[in-house]
C-alpha cells in the first residue's frame, strides 16, 4: 500500500521550521547587538597579545586578528540571560562577546565542578570558534565544535604552566560533564538493575524521584566525573599530536595506541 503524502502539511511543517529558525537567528542578532551597546570595552590586539598571537600562529589564514571582540560586564550578561556564560562567538554577526568575569562565590557543594579560567583563556577559546567557522567547517554537533576549541587551546594553556590534569579538571570538566551525564546515569541504572522504563516512570511520582536522587546522585556525579575525565584525556592525547605536527610545540608522549575520534565520541 502506497502511503499518501500530504504536500500541504509538509509545506506548512517546513515553513514553520524555517520561521522558528529565522526567529532564533533574529534573537541571536538582537542579543549580540544589545550586548555590544552595553560593552565596557572593545578588545584590541594590544590588550591580549599572547592570546591573539597563539591563535593566529595556528591558523594564520583566518584573519582572526581582525575579529571584533567586545567585553561586557558580568551583571549585564546575566541580565540578558547569559548567566554563567564566559563568552561566545556569534556566527551570524561574526563578533565575539567576552564576559568581564563572574564574581567569586563561596557557594560550593559536593556536586560542584567550577572552572578556573582567565579572560585571555576565554578569548583563545572563542577565537578558535571564529577560526573553525572561518575555515569553512559546518557542524551541528556541539561536541565537534567544542572539541576543536578545547583541543587547540591546550598549547596555550600549557605555555602558562598548567599540567594536563589541571587543564582537564578546571578548563574541560565543567563542559564535558554536561555531555557525559546521561551515560553516567545509564551506567548506574544498569549496575542497580533499574530499567530505563522504570527510571522514566519515577518522574510521575515526586517521592520516587526524590528517593532515587538521595540514593544515587553522588554515585552518578562520581561516575560522570570519571567518564568526563577520560573524555578529556582523549582530547588531550589527540590534540597533543595535532599541535606537535602543526607547529612543533613540545608534546607529552603516550604509550597508548592512537584513539579514533569515533571511539572517544562514543564514550
C-alpha positions in Angstrom: 0.0 0.0 0.0 1.4 3.4 -1.0 1.2 5.9 1.7 -0.3 9.2 0.6 1.8 12.3 1.2 0.1 15.5 2.1 2.1 18.1 0.4 0.2 20.9 2.1 1.1 19.6 5.6 4.8 19.1 4.5 4.9 22.7 3.3 3.4 24.1 6.5 5.7 22.0 8.6 8.8 23.1 6.7 7.5 26.7 6.7 7.1 26.6 10.5 10.6 25.2 10.9 12.1 28.0 8.8 10.1 30.6 10.7 11.4 29.3 14.1 14.9 29.2 12.8 14.6 32.7 11.5 13.2 33.9 14.8 16.1 32.2 16.6 18.7 33.8 14.4 17.0 37.2 14.8 17.0 36.9 18.6 20.7 36.0 18.5 21.5 39.1 16.4 19.4 41.3 18.7 21.1 39.9 21.8 24.6 40.4 20.4 23.8 44.0 19.3 22.4 44.8 22.7 25.4 43.4 24.5 27.7 45.3 22.2 25.9 48.5 23.2 26.4 47.6 26.8 30.1 46.7 26.3 32.6 48.4 28.5 35.5 48.0 26.0 36.3 46.8 22.5 39.2 44.4 22.9 42.2 45.0 20.6 45.5 43.2 19.9 47.5 45.3 22.4 45.2 44.1 25.2 45.9 40.4 24.9 48.9 40.0 22.5 49.7 36.4 23.6 46.2 35.2 23.0 46.0 36.8 19.6 49.4 35.6 18.5 48.8 32.0 19.7 45.6 31.5 17.7 47.0 33.5 14.7 50.1 31.3 14.6 47.9 28.2 14.5 45.5 29.5 11.8 47.2 32.5 10.0 44.8 32.5 7.1 41.6 33.0 9.0 42.0 36.8 9.8 41.5 36.1 13.5 43.4 39.3 14.4 40.7 41.3 12.8 37.9 39.7 14.8 35.6 42.2 16.6 35.7 41.5 20.3 33.6 43.2 23.0 34.0 42.9 26.7 30.7 43.1 28.7 30.2 43.3 32.4 29.1 40.0 34.1 26.0 41.7 35.5 24.9 42.8 32.0 25.5 39.3 30.7 23.4 37.9 33.5 20.6 40.5 32.9 20.4 39.4 29.2 20.1 35.8 30.2 23.7 34.8 29.8 24.4 34.0 33.4 27.4 31.7 33.7 28.5 32.3 30.0 32.1 33.2 29.9 31.9 34.3 26.3 30.6 33.3 22.9 31.2 33.7 19.2 28.2 34.9 17.2 28.4 33.1 13.9 25.8 35.3 12.3 27.2 38.7 13.4 30.8 37.4 13.2 31.6 39.0 16.6 33.0 37.8 19.9 31.3 38.7 23.2 33.6 38.3 26.2 32.2 38.4 29.7 34.0 40.5 32.3 34.1 37.5 34.5 31.9 36.4 37.3 32.4 37.5 40.9 33.9 34.9 43.3 31.3 32.9 45.2 31.6 31.0 48.4 28.8 28.6 47.4 30.0 25.1 47.0 28.5 21.6 47.3 29.7 18.1 46.8 28.4 18.2 43.2 30.1 21.4 42.3 32.6 21.5 39.4 33.8 25.0 38.7 36.2 26.4 36.1 39.3 28.4 36.8 39.7 30.3 33.6 41.1 33.8 32.9 39.9 36.3 30.3 42.7 35.6 27.9 42.0 31.9 28.1 38.3 32.5 27.3 39.4 34.7 24.4 41.6 31.9 23.0 38.6 29.6 23.1 36.3 32.0 21.4 38.9 32.9 18.7 39.2 29.2 17.9 35.4 29.1 17.3 36.0 32.1 15.0 38.7 30.1 13.1 36.5 27.0 12.9 33.8 28.9 11.1 36.3 31.0 9.0 37.9 27.7 7.7 34.5 26.6 6.4 33.7 24.0 8.9 30.0 23.4 9.3 28.9 21.1 12.1 25.7 20.8 14.1 27.4 18.7 16.7 28.2 20.7 19.8 30.8 18.1 20.7 32.7 18.5 17.5 32.6 22.3 17.7 33.7 22.5 21.3 36.3 19.7 20.9 38.0 21.9 18.3 38.2 24.9 20.6 39.2 22.9 23.8 41.7 20.8 21.9 43.6 23.5 20.1 43.7 25.7 23.2 45.9 23.1 25.0 49.1 24.5 23.7 48.3 28.0 25.1 47.3 26.6 28.5 50.5 24.5 28.7 52.6 27.6 27.9 51.1 29.2 31.0 52.5 26.3 33.1 49.3 24.3 33.6 49.6 20.5 33.7 47.3 18.4 31.6 45.5 17.2 34.7 44.8 20.8 35.7 43.6 21.7 32.2 41.1 18.8 32.2 39.8 19.5 35.7 39.5 23.2 35.6 39.0 24.0 31.9 37.4 21.0 30.3 35.2 19.3 33.0 32.5 21.9 33.5 31.6 21.4 29.9 32.3 17.7 29.5 30.3 16.6 32.5 27.2 18.2 30.9 27.8 16.0 27.8 28.5 12.7 29.7 25.9 12.8 32.4 23.4 10.6 30.5 26.0 7.9 30.1 26.7 8.1 33.8 23.0 7.7 34.7 22.7 4.7 32.4 25.7 3.1 34.0 24.3 3.5 37.5 20.9 2.2 36.4 22.4 -0.9 34.8 24.6 -1.5 37.9 21.5 -1.4 40.1 19.2 -3.4 37.8 16.9 -0.5 37.1 15.5 -0.4 33.6 15.2 2.8 31.6 11.4 2.3 31.5 11.3 2.0 35.3 13.5 5.0 35.8 11.3 7.1 33.4 8.3 6.1 35.4 9.8 7.7 38.6 9.2 11.2 37.2 5.4 10.7 37.6 5.9 10.5 41.4 7.9 13.1 43.3 8.6 10.8 46.2 10.2 8.2 43.9 12.5 10.6 42.1 13.4 12.1 45.4 14.3 8.7 46.8 16.3 7.9 43.7 18.2 11.2 43.9 19.0 10.6 47.6 20.3 7.1 46.8 22.3 7.7 43.6 23.0 11.4 43.0 26.5 11.3 44.4 27.4 8.0 42.7 26.2 9.4 39.4 28.3 12.5 40.0 31.4 10.5 40.7 30.9 8.2 37.7 30.1 11.2 35.5 33.4 12.8 36.6 35.3 9.7 35.7 33.8 9.4 32.3 34.3 13.1 31.5 37.9 13.0 32.7 38.6 10.1 30.4 36.9 12.1 27.6 39.2 15.0 28.4 42.3 12.8 28.4 41.5 11.6 24.9 41.0 15.1 23.7 44.4 16.0 25.2 46.1 13.0 23.5 44.5 13.7 20.1 45.4 17.4 20.1 48.9 16.9 21.5 49.6 15.0 18.3 47.9 17.7 16.2 49.8 20.5 17.9 53.1 18.7 17.5 52.5 18.3 13.8 51.2 21.8 13.4 53.9 24.0 14.9 56.4 21.9 16.9 55.0 22.6 20.3 56.6 20.1 22.7 54.0 17.4 23.4 53.6 14.8 26.1 54.1 11.3 24.8 51.7 8.5 25.5 52.2 4.7 25.3 48.6 4.1 24.4 47.7 3.4 20.8 46.0 6.1 18.7 42.4 6.6 19.7 39.9 7.3 16.9 37.5 10.2 17.1 34.6 7.9 16.7 35.6 5.8 19.7 36.0 8.6 22.1 32.8 10.4 21.0 31.0 7.1 21.8 32.2 7.0 25.4 
